[in-house]
């Protein structure tokens, strides 16, 4: 029986069609990637994804809200809280009743809640407004003094949303870690002759290692200027590439850029805080470099940088942890060779050629189109054979 199937007319043609389908997919993928002409990244549309505090400095209180009934809102907190005038004591979860307008157009519900170890309460203003349809009401958070992480989406594992007190640094360091940052700068400067300073990548690795030793959050950021409509993150094209660091200051409650190769950090003339890479990119694009003050802190080049330097910041690339699923990584590498799933790109002139969503979407559609052609070819082969079998002999 098996031999009959293997030697049959339909099986042989099915094998030929399948091999042809695989070859077409392989050739199509190569041609598509060649014409796409660039390595693609994931565009950053929400800066909170990259500029949220490091986990050890994430002591911010936050909540998630969910409507569990028409007039009942459930609150999940990342720290223990209690609703003022409520019956429950401190916990991670509670519900509160909201009221709808009777005669007025809208009604504002004010919810006061107190987080554990805080002395002052927080508030949430939720507005219920009538629509033209008497059975429909619009619900809107008008104001909240705490971060609302999600609406109508509670954690599958609440432990992931909660802050582990063991991960937090001391309160003094939480308020101001600039003393640690200054120790990093001092160590760098005092040992600069023996650090092995070289090109920007090496310098950033050296600086990051020193930061780690002193407990200062530090990450490496890739920069690229030039014609981003044609190239991705390639260093063999000739467009300017540079690597810098960003460190987190709990005093200023933000990440800011430090360039170990030029020895600078940067601030704006009008404000007394240091700029991160995205803020520098925006200043370069929409304003002028003259608004940026260069603060010399490291004994590397220590020479003022010119306008050409800020061209690096036209594209800011952040690295995210790679996927742990090695089979998924392998599949992406085979079918979507130009997709950098671990690189997140910020640009004020974001072209389609570097947008990973466009790349994956268009290529997936083409894969699907080729697959439909393959299935139709197999069905046509089966129908043709079926008609030949049923055709009466003369």
Helices and strands as residue ranges (DSSP letters): H 2-6, H 9-36, E 40-43, H 48-51, G 55-57, E 62-69, E 72-83, E 91-97, E 106-115, E 122-130, E 137-144, E 147-151, H 158-161, G 165-167, H 171-175, H 178-190, G 192-194, H 200-214, E 218-224, E 241-249, E 254-259, E 264-268, H 277-286, G 289-291, E 292-296, H 307-310, G 311-314, E 315-319, H 326-335, E 339-347, G 352-354, H 356-390
